[in-house]
Amino acid sequence: MSGNDSISQEGNGKVSRVIRMGTRKSQLARIQTDSVAGRLRELYPDVHLEIVAMSTIGDKILDTALSKIGEKSLFTKELENALERNEVDIVVHSLKDLPTSLPPGFTIGAILQRENPHDAVVLHPKNAGLTLDSLPERSVIGTSSLRRAAQLKKRFPQLEFENIKFFGYANQLLQQLSGWLVSDD
């Protein structure tokens, strides 16, 4: 625990530490933060956790592919700034959102075990039953992650990868995909 932790007096006269956890406002980020908070409560039952949700630049830019913006830390900068200003004590990130180099003075304090390490591939109905290995050569796969595209290009060189911009959070992405999948393009 850091020296920045707050102290609170509970109704029963007991003093407990308060740890303010910074997170993004997205539904997925909140689920991940709740998971971290649950684990911390198991380990430190006397600590009170306060979740501080905020929007990031990446959450606000909805009309441009993030890779075209040319700025790093699109989903982390505001949280890091809040940490520097002692507005939060820790932040919870999805590891995929972290830049490859952390700002000076920052460290990754913990990484939880992944419950499900798999990504999902949503295929057009005409490709039902196929896998990335069995798709026709030069099939186009859309992803909004340059890191994921680079990993997939190495594993599946026969496929093409296109950077696409999804708008919104994970639950909204599936709605967008359902509209695209009815097209034969």
N, C-alpha and C positions, 0 to 999 in steps of 0.2 A: 504494500500500500504506500502511496506517495504522501509527502508532506502536504499536499494540496487537498487531501480528503477532508470533507466537511464532517462536523460532528452534530448530531441531533439528540434532543432529549425526548424520549418516548413518554407516553402517558403514565407508564408505570414507574417513572423515575429513572429507568435504565438509559444509559448513554450508548448510542450506537454510531458507527461510522456511516457516512453517506457517500456513495460513489456514484457520480453522474456519468452515465454512459451515453456518448454521442453516437448517433446513427442517422442514416438517411430516412426520409419519410416514406419511401416506397414500401409496399406491402411485403415484398421479399426481404428487404433490409430489416423491417420490423420483426419478421419471423425469425431471421438469423439472430437478431439482438435478443429476442425473447429466449432463444435457445442458449445463448451465452449467459444471459442473466440467470436462467434456471440452473445451469452448471455452477455458476458462482454462488448461488444461494445454497446449493448442496454442500459446497466446500466451506462457505463462510455464512452460516445461518444468522449471525448477529449483525451482518452488514445490511444496510438499507440501500437498495439500488434505485436510482432515479433515471429514467430514460429521457433523453433530450433529442428529439427528432428535428432535423433541419433539411432544407433543400440545398442541392449543389448545382453548380453550373450545368453539369451533365443532365440533371433532372429538368432544367429549364429550357434547354435547347432541343426543340422538338421538330425542327424543320431542316436540319443539316446532319449529314453523317458525321459522327463524332471524329472519325479519322481525318476528316477534311478540315477540322477546326485548327489543328496544329498545336494545340495546347495539351499539356499533360495534366494529370490529377483532376480530371473533370468531375469525378465522383468522390474525391477525397479532400480537395483543398479547403473547403469551408469547414470540414470536420477537423482538419489539422490546425487551421487558424483558431478554432474554438479551443482546442487543446492547448495551444500556445498561450492563449489569453486566460487560461484557467477557468473557462466556462464549463468545461467537462474534464473529467479525470482520466477517462479512457475512451477510445472510439472502437467501434466494431465495423469492419469492412468485409466485403467479399474479396477474397484474395485476388480474383481476376481483375478487380478494379484498381488495385494498387499499382503504381508505376514500378518499373524494374529497379529503380534506385529511390530509397526513401530520403526525405529531407534530413539535413544534419540534425542530430539530437533525437531522432525518432528511431524506434525499434519495434519489431514485431514481438509482442509480449507473449502471445500464445496462439496456437492454431488448434481448433477443435478437430476431432476425428470426423471425417466426412461420413454422413449417413448413407448417401448414394453418390458414388463418384462418376456416374454416367451422365452424359449429355443426351439430348433427344434429337432424333432426326425426324422431321415431318416431311413425308414424300407426297407428291401428287398421286391421286388415286390410280392413275395409269401405271404407276410404279409399285403398286401394292405387292408386298411380299419380297421386294428386293432390298438389298443392303447397299451400303457404300461400296463394298467390294464387287457387287454384281450389277450395279447401274451401268448403262451403256457408256462407252468411252465419250469423253467431252461433255457429259452431263454437267449442268450448272447447279452448284450448291450455293445458296445465299447464306451469309452470316454477317452479323454486325460487329464481329470481333476480329480484328487483324491478327491477334495472337492465335486464335482458334484456326483461322484460315491458314496461317503459316504451318501450324501443326498438321492440319489435314492435308495440305499440299504435299508435305513430306511423305505421309502415309498412303495417300491416294493420288499419285501423279497423273493418272489417267482422267481425273475429273478437273473441272474448272470451278473456280470460286469467285463469287461476286460479292463485293461489299454492299450491303443493303442497310437502310436505316429503318429500324423499328421505332415506332412512336409509342411511348408509354411504358408501363411496367409489365412484368411477365404475364399476368392474367390478360392484359390487353393484346399482347403479342399473338396469342393463340387466336383471338378474334380476327386480327389482321390476316393471319395466315389462312384462315378459313375462306376469306374473300379471294386470296390469291390462288388457292388450290382449285377453284372452280374454272379458272382460266386454262386454256391449252397452251399458253405461251411458254 
